[in-house]
Amino acid sequence: MSAELKAHPLNQVARMLTWGALALIVYGVLGWLAAQPWFALTTLEVKTPVQHVTEAQIRLVAERKVRGTFFTVDLDRVRESLEKLPWVREARVERRWPDTLVVSLVEHVPLARWNDHALVSSEGEIFGAAVSGKLPRLTGPDEASAEVVAAYRRHSRALAPLGLHIEALRLSPRRAWRIEVDNGMQLALGRDQADARLARFVALYPRLFAAPPATDDQTVIAVVPVAVDLRYPDGFAVRMPRGHMPARFAAPPVKPSQT
């Protein structure tokens, strides 16, 4: 075997080592350039309008979590930090040449208070935040939040023809439903056939509890039940305020004598 043939494999190894060394040098140079202050991030732009998240909160996250330059900043780290803010449901962070981070935020839309310590969104997501104003109260196991939100929507639609609005909806640990509406009435729906039971009650409510026609000299006010137990197969039990009975069964008012 000639010396030229023996040297050929050694030449290939040498070339590979040379190219590998050059690649490492180029990589190191590019890394050094990318880390230079010439490519520092100097601008933070919030692309989407926000209602609850403040500019101060976003800038605080940027000051604490944005490290590196345009090329080396960890976008995932910044995004995860923004998504920990109370009202943020989803965040997206992008670079824009030459020195800008662009932030897009999707906020939670609060539907109700949840278990007296949090809020629940219209998607059934539980989140912690402070909110002013009156919201309905939903109660139940955390893992059933989406189910409770869906039931709230259905029952709200069912009660709408009566002009009633849900102030509280509860799903107990035994999976029994209970509603409190804005006129103070409480409805026990039980565990099974809750939608059908509520529909039956809504259909009968105007006949049983609407105020009777007023006379010329007397104004009649409807008296609503304190509580209604709908957990009966063919009806429901009603508890009226003390001294009252459903209008359907009340005696008609006596017209004063004209003598």
TARASUL-V979628 format. One record per pair of residues at least 12 apart in sequence whose ideal C-beta (glycine too) atoms are under 7 Angstrom apart, sorted by the first residue. I is the first residue (numbers start at 1). GAP is how many residues later the second one is. D is the distance in Angstrom with one decimal. If there is no record, write none. Layout:
I_GAP_D ; I_GAP_D
//
This chain:
34_35_6.1 ; 34_37_3.8 ; 34_38_5.5 ; 35_34_6.1 ; 35_37_6.0 ; 39_30_4.0 ; 39_31_4.3 ; 39_32_5.9 ; 40_29_5.6 ; 40_59_6.6 ; 41_25_6.3 ; 41_28_6.6 ; 41_29_5.9 ; 41_32_6.3 ; 41_58_5.6 ; 41_60_5.7 ; 42_57_4.5 ; 43_56_5.6 ; 43_57_4.2 ; 44_15_6.6 ; 44_18_5.1 ; 44_57_5.3 ; 44_59_6.7 ; 45_55_5.8 ; 45_57_5.0 ; 45_58_6.9 ; 46_12_6.1 ; 46_57_5.1 ; 47_55_5.3 ; 47_56_6.5 ; 47_57_4.6 ; 48_56_4.9 ; 48_57_5.5 ; 50_55_5.6 ; 50_57_6.0 ; 51_56_6.2 ; 52_35_3.9 ; 52_55_5.7 ; 52_77_7.0 ; 53_32_5.8 ; 53_34_5.1 ; 53_35_6.1 ; 53_52_6.1 ; 53_54_6.4 ; 57_28_5.6 ; 58_45_6.4 ; 61_20_4.9 ; 61_21_5.6 ; 65_12_5.7 ; 65_13_5.1 ; 65_16_4.4 ; 66_12_5.9 ; 66_35_6.7 ; 70_25_5.9 ; 70_28_6.6 ; 70_29_6.4 ; 75_18_4.8 ; 78_15_4.9 ; 79_12_4.9 ; 79_13_6.8 ; 79_14_4.8 ; 82_21_6.7 ; 82_23_6.8 ; 86_41_6.7 ; 86_42_5.9 ; 86_43_3.9 ; 87_20_4.9 ; 87_21_5.7 ; 87_42_5.3 ; 88_17_5.6 ; 88_19_6.5 ; 89_17_4.9 ; 89_18_6.1 ; 89_19_4.8 ; 89_36_7.0 ; 90_16_4.1 ; 91_12_6.7 ; 91_14_5.5 ; 92_12_4.4 ; 108_13_4.5 ; 108_17_6.6 ; 108_19_5.2 ; 109_12_5.5 ; 109_13_4.9 ; 110_21_5.7 ; 110_25_6.5 ; 111_38_6.3 ; 112_23_5.1 ; 112_24_4.4 ; 112_25_6.4 ; 112_26_4.5 ; 112_40_6.9 ; 113_22_5.2 ; 113_24_4.9 ; 113_25_7.0 ; 114_12_5.5 ; 114_24_5.6 ; 114_31_6.7 ; 115_24_5.6 ; 119_12_6.3 ; 120_18_5.9 ; 120_25_5.4 ; 120_29_6.2 ; 124_21_4.8 ; 124_22_3.2 ; 124_25_4.3 ; 126_16_6.0 ; 126_19_5.4 ; 136_30_5.6 ; 136_31_5.8 ; 136_32_6.6 ; 137_30_6.8 ; 137_31_4.3 ; 138_14_6.1 ; 138_31_5.4 ; 139_31_4.2 ; 139_32_6.9 ; 140_30_6.8 ; 140_31_3.6 ; 141_32_7.0 ; 144_27_6.0 ; 148_21_6.5 ; 148_23_5.3 ; 151_18_6.6 ; 151_26_6.8 ; 152_14_6.3 ; 152_17_5.1 ; 154_41_6.3 ; 155_14_6.7 ; 155_24_6.2 ; 155_43_6.1 ; 158_40_5.2 ; 158_41_6.1 ; 158_44_5.6 ; 159_22_6.5 ; 159_43_6.6 ; 161_41_6.6 ; 162_40_6.1 ; 162_43_5.7 ; 164_17_4.5 ; 164_18_6.5 ; 164_19_6.5 ; 165_16_6.4 ; 165_17_4.6 ; 166_13_5.8 ; 166_15_6.0 ; 167_13_5.1 ; 167_14_6.3 ; 167_15_5.2 ; 168_12_4.1 ; 174_17_6.9 ; 175_16_5.3 ; 176_14_5.5 ; 176_15_4.9 ; 177_12_4.0 ; 177_13_6.8 ; 177_17_4.8 ; 183_41_5.2 ; 185_39_5.3 ; 185_40_5.5 ; 185_41_6.9 ; 185_42_7.0 ; 185_43_6.6 ; 186_41_4.5 ; 187_14_6.9 ; 187_41_5.2 ; 187_43_6.1 ; 188_41_4.8 ; 188_42_6.1 ; 188_43_5.9 ; 189_41_5.4 ; 190_40_6.8 ; 190_41_3.8 ; 197_33_4.1 ; 198_32_6.9 ; 201_27_6.5 ; 201_29_5.7 ; 201_35_6.2 ; 207_41_6.1 ; 208_38_4.9 ; 208_40_4.7 ; 209_13_6.1 ; 209_15_5.9 ; 209_16_6.8 ; 209_37_5.8 ; 209_38_5.9 ; 210_12_5.9 ; 210_37_6.2 ; 211_36_6.0 ; 212_35_5.4 ; 212_40_6.7 ; 215_38_5.9 ; 215_40_6.3 ; 218_35_5.6 ; 220_33_6.9 ; 222_25_6.1 ; 223_17_6.7 ; 223_18_6.2 ; 223_21_4.5 ; 225_13_4.8 ; 225_14_6.2 ; 225_15_5.5 ; 226_13_5.0 ; 226_14_6.5 ; 226_15_5.8 ; 227_12_4.6
//
